[in-house]
């Protein structure tokens, strides 16, 4: 199977099999659907033939009716099988079908009865059309009836636009008729605007008030048919021809609710009087000043022309050219024609015939011979096509000679873009095929099959390419990442994540931008009150604000990077991958500075290592001859020397060689401690025991130095994690340092305290020499106070103690205040359970 998946020949065979089976399946499926729709599987052949012949007879009959209506001689239909008669009558009831005088046109003389013929009726006017196309009796083409004379619209010239003061309405005067304006709109100043829609039944306007913001003013009153109800006391104010609404003068538009019926004569003498109006908009098309509108009075006593009347046409409108169009109704009479057709018998078959009866019979014989073959073909082709499709999907991306998935040019396109392009191409191919196939005659069946085959292959291959590419992407994994939508959302997500990560810096910027946007929006609405200006303002914000935030994010990244480098991370690198312009350049320069600092620190560390190695190596080299000197001094001391001077020299040699040995040992230990080469074995220790041991070990030395040792510790046991040997070395160094340099006759304090799970051991004493050096310098190697340089000591004790505390995870803090010398050792207090767990981990 693995070899088959990578075989090019197998893929070509599967592709051909899939294409062929797809064509067979489409044709057979279309055929089966067609036969089911036409009743081939449920009706007999004769029943279907009769149905199809009736369809053909109707199309031919329309042609014959058209000839009779136009009073032209018969001859539009060229079919020897078409025997017909056309009768002008509303129905066939009471008509003798065998009387020649009953027919306006017929081409047969056979004796017939109503049960033996096909009949149908058509109602036509002179304006109706019968259209001849290239269709056929199955698609509804061929001959079609187009009804076009239902209504008759005429344009009339409205020579005047008037205001009827008697009826209180606006009208167009065209000819000898008034046409009421159907919608009047006007601006009413601080009250907003008003719209009045004409009701043809009530002959009044429906009022709608807006408050200036585009929202309709609220109204909670109920109105009767032709009265206005005042919202304050519910009294009837006026009818359309009664007294004006004088109370409106005081209360304005608030006294008229939305949905009330009014006429403009009701506003006479009020602030809504039409004499106060400026411009009006008529029917949403014509804007005109009230100064240009003629005033007329349609009342009987003032009527100048008795022939002028209100229109009886309710269906009319004003177009954009200010032309009034009026529906005059249907003015063309209709005539009913009855078709009588003798269905033919013994019709032949011929694919090339133009006779629709022959085409119908030929197609009928074909579909009945193929009705079961089509079902079998559809099923078999589906099985073969499905198998070939599954194989191609499994083999997609596989090649012989490699186990990796191999991609093609199609696999490098964005998947969603590929999908959209494929869908658009499918629609285009389908549209082109439909153009070729629509209204094609049955006589062109080979052409129909060819166009269908080409369209099917093009659409199928395009879909298959997409599915194979999708299969390859699935096999490569994470296919959704190679989509344009994913990349866009990923970029948006990255931008949002960067905004969130830098929100502590950006929230002020965002707040300022929102405030500015708010005031800018108010300015746009106030001074550029248009949808286009608002849209452009929104687009500008959508583009500008993300850019501003993006630049602020880059600036914040530079700020954070410099803070980290200045805060003790010289090796920190600022990511400039998503930066651009000057920000990227600045970030790279900061990274170069970081690289330089890192290099300098590495060089210094290298120098320190070299110095430590030099000290270690030199100390080791000196230690060998020093051992020989000490041994020979020891041998000389065992000799019986009677020279006192020589005896004094030996004592000096012994003392100085011992001092040199101690110095070398301290150097080696200091080197190992500073480089971390000393082994550390942490264990749970009781700090109080070491305090007690200190008293015992250094009691004699402190007395010789004239010091009073004071120990303070809690009554409860205090446990720490430390290396017992290193911890005692730290205490030993400190106590030796105190015994050498503490002021005689003073107290030395050692305090053990526990605060918030932190253990501190404090050593305090008063120095006998002035401490003219800082605490940091005192912890450097080979450093002692200036006044103490005449004493013995290497100056390594404090440095060794500090390094040992670091190795054990503790802290070593030294304080100097005048002659006060203080050292604080810090440990974390350890419970018994935690200690066991740490020991097990170690």
N, C-alpha and C positions, 0 to 999 in steps of 0.2 A: 504493500500500500504506500510506503514511503517513497519508493521509486516512481510509482504512478503519479503521486502528487507533484513531483518535480519534473515530470515528462512534458515537454512542449507538445509532442504529438498527441498525447492523451488530452491535453487541454484544448487543442484545436478540434479534435473529434468531439469533445464534450460541448464546445462552443457551437459547432455545426449542428449537433443533435438538439441542443437547446433552441437554436434559432428555428430549425425545421419544426420541432414539436410546438414551439410557440406559435408559428404561423398556422399549423394545423389546428391547434387549440382555439386560436382566435376565430378562424373561419368557421370551424365546427360549432363553437359556442355561439357566435353570431347567428349562424344558421339555426341552431336549436332554439335560441331565444325568439328568432323571427317565426319559426314554425309553431312554437308555443303561443305566441301572440296572435298568429293568424288561425289558430285552432287546428293545425294540421294533425296533431296527435289525438284530438278528440272528435273531429268531424270527418265525415267521409269525403272522398275525393269529389264527388258530385256536389256535395253541399258547399265545399270551398270554391269549386268552379262557379257555382251560381253567385256566390257572394262577390267574387272578383269580377265576374261579367257585369254585375249590377254597378260596381264602382266604375268600370269602363263605360257603361251605358250612361251614367250620370255625367261624366266628363264630355262624352260625345254629345249628350243631350244639351249641355250648356252651349256648345258651339251652335247647335241647330236653333236653340232659342235666340241666340244673338243674331243669327241670320234673319229669323222671322221678325225680331224687334226692329232691325234696321231695314226691313223690307228688301233684303238682298236675296238673290237666288241661292238655293241650297248648293252646297259643294265644299263647305269648310272641312267636312269630315271625309277622309278618303279610306273607307273601309267597306268591303263588300258584305260584311256580316252585320253592319249597323242598319237595322230596320226600325224606323221610328215614326212618330207622329207628334205634332205640337198643337195643343188646343188652348185657346184663350178662354179661360174660365176660372172661377174661384175654386171649383172642385169638379170632380168627375161624376158627381151624383146627378142622375137623370140624363146623362149624355150617352148617345149610341156610338160606341167605339167603332162600329162597322159602317157608319154613315160618313161618306167622304166629306160632306159639308160641315161636319163637326170639327174638322182639322184646318188650321191655318197653313199647315205644311205636313206632308207625309210622303213616304217612299215605299209603301207596301200596299198590297190589296188583299192580303190574307184575312180570312175570317178569324176574329179573336174574341176572347172574353177577358174580363178584368182579372181573372185568376191566372190567365196564361201569360200575362205581360208584366214588365217592370214599370212602375209609375213613380213619378216624383213631381213636385211643384216648386216653382221659383217665382218670387215677387220682385219685379224690377221697375225702376223708373228710368227716365231718359238719362239721368246723371250717373246711374250705376254702371260699373264697368265689368266686362268679362275679359280677363287677362290670359294670354296664351304663353306658357313657359315650356322649359325642357323637362319638366317633371314627368311622373308616371302615376298610374292609378293607385300605387301602393303608398307613395310618399305624399300624396295630396297635391302634387304639382300637375303639370300638363295644362289644364284649364281651370282657372280660379275665378270665383265671383267676388268682386270688390264693391262693397256698398259705400257710396260716397255722397249721397244726396239727402242725408237725414235733416240737416239744418242749413239755412242760408243766412250767412252773415254779410251785412253791408256796412260800408263806412259812410257816415254823415258828417257834414261840416258844421261844427258848433260855432256859429258866427258871434255868439255873445255868451258871456258868463255873468250870471245875474244873481242878485239876492232878492227873493220874494219877501217883501216886508209884511204882506198879509198872512202868509203861511209860516214865515220864519224859517225858511230853508234856502239853501244855495241850489241853483239850477243851471244846466246848459240849455241854451235856446238854439235848436237846430230845426230849420224849416218852420213848421207851424206847431212844434211840440216842445214842451218843457221836459228835460230829463234831470230829475233830482240828482245832485252830487252824492255819491254813495258813501264817501268818507271825507271828513273835514278835520284838519289838524291845525292847531294854533298854539303859540307860546303865550302864556298868561303871566309872564314876569316872575315874581317871587313865589307864585303859587305852583310853578312848574309848567307843565304843558297839559293840553286837553285834546282828546280825540273823540269825534262824534261819528257814529256809524248809522247810516240810514236804514230804517226798517220799513219795507214796502207795504206791509200789512197795516201797521199803526200810523204810517206816514209821519213818523217822528224819529229823532236821533237817540241812539243809546250812548250815554255819557261814560267816558273813562278818563280818570284824572291821574297823572303821575306827579310825584312830589319833587321832581327835578333831578332825582338820582336814577331814574329809570324804573323805579318800583311803583306799582299802582297804589294810590292812596286807599287806606282801609275804609270799608263801609260796612255797617251792620244793620242798615235799614232795609225794610221790605217795601217794594213799590207796587202800586196797582197798575192796571193797564195803561191809562192815559193821565195819570195824576202824579204830582210830586208831593211827597210826604215830608214835612219838616222834621228834622231829627230832634229838635228841641222839645216840641209839644205835640207832635203827631198830627197837626192840622193840615188839611189839604191847602196847598199854596195856590195852585192855578192849574187850569187845563191849557191845552195848546193854543186856544184862541181866547182865553180869558185874560185877567189882569196880569201885568208883569210881576216878577218876583222882586218887589221893592225891598223886601227884608234882606236880600242878598247884599245890598249896599253896605250893610254894617258887618255882616259875618263872612262875606266873600265865598270862596269855593267850598268851604267846610259844610255848607248847608245842602250840597248836592252830593249824593252818594254814587259810587260807581254802579252802573247798571240801570240807572234811572232813565226814563224817556223824557226828552225835552225837545223844544223847538226854540229857535233863537229869538223869536219875538217875546219869549218869556223873560229875557234878560234886559229888555228895554229899561233904561233909567238906572241900571246897576253898573258895577265895575266890569261885569261881563258883557256889557252892551257891545254889539259888533262894531259900533261906531268908534270904539276905543281900540279896535284891533289894528295891527300893522299888516303883516303878511299872513296868508293862509296857504296850506298845502292841500290840494284837491286830489282825491283818489290816489294819494301817494305818488303822483306824477307831476302835476302842474302846480308850481308855486307862483302866487300872484298877490299883488298888493290890493288892499281893500279899496284904494283909490281908483283902481282899474275895473272894479266890479260894478256893473250897472244895477240900479235899483228899480225894481218893478213891483207893481201891486196887482195881484191876480184876483182880487175881490171883484164881484160882479159889478159893483157901482163904479169902480175905477178902471175896469177892463177896457183897454183901448181897441184891441182886436179880438172879436168874439171867436174867430177861427183858431186862435191859439189855445191849446189845451194841454193838460198833463199827459204824458205818454202812457200807452197801454202795454208797452214793451218793458218787461221786468228784467230781461237778460241783456245787459249792455255794459261796456267798460271803456275806459280811456287808455289808449296805448301810449308808449314812450314818445311818439311823434305828436302827441296832443290830438290824436284823431279819435273820434267817438265811433265805436263799432257796436252795431245793434243787430240782435238775432231776430230775423224776420220770420223764423219758423220754416217748416218744410213746405215749399211752394210747388214741388214737382210731383204730379200724381204717379201712382204705381199701378202696374198691370201684372196680373197673375197668369203664369203660363204653366200648363200641365204637360209633362213629358209622358209619352207612351212608347215603350221600347220592347220589341220582341227579342228575347235573349236567343243568341244563335246556338245552333247545334252542329256537331261534327266540324269543329274548328281545328285546322291543322296546326303544326308546330314548325317554327322557323326562328332561330335566334337573330337573324338579320332582318326580320320583317319589322315594318314601322306600324303595322296594325296592332292596336292595343289588345284586341281580343286574341290575336295570335301570340303576342308576347305573354299575356296572362296564362294562356293554355300551355305554352312552352315552359314557363317557369313553374307552373303547377305540376307538370309531369316530372320535372327535375327534382323538386323538393320532395315529392312523394316517393321518388326512387331513392332519395338520400336521407330520409328522415331517421332511419335506424342506424345507417352507416355513420351519420354525423354524431350520434350519441356514443358509439363505440370509439370513433376517432377522437372525440373530445376526451374520453376517459383514458385511452392508451397514450395520447400525446401528453396529457397531464402527468401520467406516471413517468414517462421517459424524460420529460422536461424537468420534473422535480428532481429526479435522480441526477441528471446532468448539472442542474443548478447546485445541488448539495455538493457534488464533487468539485465544481469550480470554486465554491466558497471555501471548501476545505483546502484546495490546492492553491488558493490565492497567496502569493508571496513566497511560495516554495520553489526552489531550483535545485536541480541535481548538482552534486558536488559541494554543497554548503548546507549547514544546518541553520543558518541565520535567515531571517525573513528579508526578502529582497523587495525593495520598493520601486515604483515606476513614477513617471511624471505626474500621474493622476493622484498619487498618494501624498504629493507635496503641496497640493492645493488646500486652502482652508476648507474643512469639511462642510461647514454650514454654507459657505459661499458656493462650494461645489453643488450642494443640495439645491440651493435657490436657483443656480444656473441650470441645473438639470430639470427642475420643475418648469422654468420658463421655456427651455428648449422643447420639453414635452408639449407644453401648451401651444407653442408655435407650430410644431409639426402637426399636432392635432388640428389646429386652425387651418393650416394649408391643405391638409387632407380633406377637411370638411368643405372647403371651397370647391375642391375638385369633385367631391362626391355628391353634394347637395343638388337636387333636381336633375340628376343624371338619368337618362332613360335606360330601361331594362335592356335595350338593344346594345348598350355599351357595357355589358356585364364583364367582358374580359378586361376592359380599361378600369372598371370599378375594382376588380380583384387585384390588378397590378398596383394601383394607387394604395389600396388597403394593405397589400403586402409590404410595399416600401415604407409606408408610414409605421406599420407594426414593427418592422425590423429596426428602423431608426429609433423609435421610442424604446423598444426592448433593449437594444444594445446600449443606449445611453443609461437606462436604468441599471443594467447589469454592470456597467463600468463603475457606477456609483456604489453599488452593493459590494463589488469585489474590492474596491478601495476601502470601503468601510470595514470589510473582513480583515484586510491587511492591518489596518490601524488597531483593530481590536486585538489582533495577535501580538502587535508590538506593545500593547498595554497603554492605559491612560489616553485613549483616543480623543477624549473630550478636550485635551489640552491643545490639540491642533485645530481649534476652531476660532474664528474671529470673535465670536461672542465671549468665549472663555478668556481670550487675551484682553478684550476690552474690560470685562468684569474684573480680571486679575489686576489690570492697571488701576482701575477704580478702587479695588480693595487695597492695593499697595498704597495708593494715595491716602485712602481713609485711615489705614493703619499708621502711616507716617504722621498724619494729622493727630491721631489719638496719642501716639507716643510722644509727640511734641506739644500736646495740648496745654501743658503747664506754661509754655512759652507763647503759644498761639492764641490763648483765649482772649488776651487783651486786643490782639490784632483783629480777631473775629468780631469782638464786641464793637470795636471802632468801625469796622466795615459794615456791620449791620445797622449801626446808628446812621452812618453816611447814606447807606442804601435807603433807609426809611425817609430821610429828609429829601433825598434825590427823587424818590418815588412820589412824594407829595408835590415836589416842584414840577415833575412831569405831568401829573394829573391836573395841576392848577394852570400851567402855562402851555402845555402841549396836550390838550385833552383829545387824544386820538388813539385808536387801537394800534396804529403803526408805530407811533412814538413809544407807547408802552411796551410793545413787542421788541423794538430795537433796544430799549433800555434793559429789558430782561436778558436779551441775548448778550449785551455788553457785560452784564454782571456775571452771567454764566461762564464767559470766557475770561474776564479780568480777575475775578475773585480767586478761582483755582490757581491762576498764575501767581498772584500775590502770595497765597498760602504756600505754594510750591517754593517760591524764593525765600519765604520766611523759614520754611523747614530746612532748607539748605544752610541758611544763616545760623539756625539753631544747632545744626550738626557741627558746623565749624566751631561754634561757641563751646559745645560740650566736649569736642575733641581737644581744644586748647586747655579747657579746665582739667581734663583727665591727665594730659601731659604735664601741666603745671602741678597737679596734685600727687605726682609720684609715679606715674605710669609712662615713662619716656618711650616705651616701645609701642604705645597705642597708635593705631593707624586709622585715619578717618576714611570711611568708604566714599569714594568719589565716583562709583559706578553709575549712579543715577543723577549726578550733578552735571551742570552744564555752565558754559561761559566762565565768567570771572570767579564764580563760586568753586568750580572744579579746579581752576588754576590756583586759587588760594588754598584749597584743601591739599593739593599736591605739594605746594610749598611748605605747608605745616608738616606734612608727612616727611618731607626731606629734612626738616629741622628735627623731627622725632628720630629719624634714622641717624642723624649726626649725634644726637644726644645718646642714643643707644650704643653707637660705636664708641663714643668717648667713655661711657660707663663700662663697656666691655674691655676697653684698653686699660682702664683703671683697675678693674677686677683682675685682669691678666697680670698687671704689675703687682697687685697685692699677692696674687698666687705665687708669682716669681719670688717676691720678697719672703713669703712664708716658706717656700721651698728652700730658698737660700739659707734662711735661719735654721731650718731643720737639718739641712745637709751639713752646714758649717758646725752646728752644735754636735752633730753625730761625729764629725771628723775630729773635733776638739776633745770629745769625750774619751777617745781611745788613749791619746797621750796623757790626758789628765788622770786617767785611771792608773797609768804607770807611775806618774809623779806621786800620787797619793800612796801607792803601794811602797815606793822607795822611801818616802817620808816615814811610813810606818816601820819599815825595816831599820832606818836610821835611829828611830826612837827606841828601838829594842837594843841598839848598841850602847855600850857603856862609854858615853862621851863625858870626859871630865872638863871640857871647855864650856864655860857658862855662856859665852857668846854664841857658840855653835848651837847650844841648847835653845837659846832664845830664837835663833834663826829657824830652827826646826818648828818651834811653836807657831812662828809667823807663817811658814810654808804650810803647815797643817791647817791653820785657820783660813788662809786665803784659798787653798785648794778646795777645802770644803765649801767655802762660799761660791767659788767658781763652779763647782759641781752642782750646787743648788741652783745657781743661775741657769746653767745649761738645761737642767731638768725642767725648770720653769719655762724656759724658752720652747722646749719640745712640747710640753703640755699646752702652752698657750697657742702654739701653732696648730696642734691637733684640735683644740677646742674651737678655735676660730674657723677652721675649715670643716668642722663637723665630723672629723675622723675618729672621735672617741666613741666607743660603744656605750649605749644608754640602756639600762634595765630598769624600767619604771616599776615601782611596787608601792603598795599601800603602807605609808609610814605614819607613825604618831609623832607629830611635831613636838609635843611637850617633852618627850623622852630626849630629843636632841638638845632641848634647852637645859635639861637636868645634866646631860652629859657634858655640856659646855662648861657648866659650873665646876664639875669635877676635874676636867682636863686643864682648865686655865686658871684654877684657883691660885696655884702657886705663882704663876707668871704675873697675874694681876696684883698680887700682894707685893712681889718684887718691884713692880712698876708703881706702887703706891696708889693703886686704883681700887675703888669699891664697886664690885659687880652686883647689879640689881636686876633680878629676873622677875618679870610679870607675865603670868599666863592664866588662862581660864581653868576652872576646876574640872570641867568636862574635857574629855579627850577630843583632840582635833586631828583629823586625818588628811593627808595630802598624798598626791601621786608624785614620786620623785625617785631618783637613783640615790641610794643611801650613801654610796662612796663619794659621788660627785657633790651631793648635798653637804656632806661633812667637810669636803674640801673647801666649799664656799664659806662655811662657818669658820673653818680653821684659818683661811686667808684673812677674813675680816677681823677675827680676834687677834691674830698676830699683828695685823696692821694697827689695831687699837693699842695693844701692849707697847708697840714701838713709838707711836706718835701721840698718844693721849697725855694730857696734862696730869702730872702726878698730883695726888691729893684730891682728885675729882671722882665723880661717880660715872660708871658706864651702865647704860640702861639697855636691856634687851626685852622687848615687849612682843608677846604673841597674841594677836587679835583675830576675831572672825566677824566680818560684816558682810551681810547679803551674799553668803556662800563664797566669800573671798577671804583667804587666809593671808595675813601680812605679818612678817617678822621684822621688827624695826631695831636697828643698832644705832645708838646715839652716844657720842662722847665729845669732850672738849679737847681740841688740838693744842699741843704744847708749842707748836710753831704757827706763825701767821699763815693762813691759807690764802695766798695771793694768786690763786689759779681757779678756773671754773670747774664745775663738776664734770662737764664733758671731757675736758682736758685731763682730769685726774684718772678717767677710765681708759685713756690711751696707754699704749705700751711704753715702758721705760720712763714713765712720767711720775715725778714726786714733787711735793711743794718745794719751793726754792730754799726755804730755811732748813729743810730736812735732808739736803743732799750730803751732809756730812755723816749720815747714818748709813748703816748697812741696809741693803734691799735692792731688788731688781726693778721695782716699779711695775711688776707684772701681776701682782696679786689681785688688784681690782679688775684688771682686764680679763684674767682667767676666770674670776668669779662671775663676771658678766656673761662670758661665753658659755660657761657651764649652766647658768640659769636659762639661757636661750635654748640650749640643747634639751633641757628637761621641760620646756614649755612654760617656764615661769617668767617673772619680770624682775629686773634689777634696776632700782632707781636710787640715785645718789644726790644728796642735797648738801650744799655748803652755805652757811649763813654766818659770816664773821669767823669766829673760832669754833662754831658748832659744826660737827661732822655727823651726817646721818645717812644711813643706808636702809632701804626698805625692800625686803624680798617678798614677792607676791606669788601665791599659788591659789588654785581653785580648790575649795573644800570638796572632799570626795566621800560619799556615803559608802557603806559596806557593799551594798548590792551593785552599785555602779562600778566600784573598784573591781569586783570579781569579773564583771562583764568586760571591762577594759583589759584586765589581765588575760582573760580568755582570748580576746581579739589579738592581743600581742603574741 
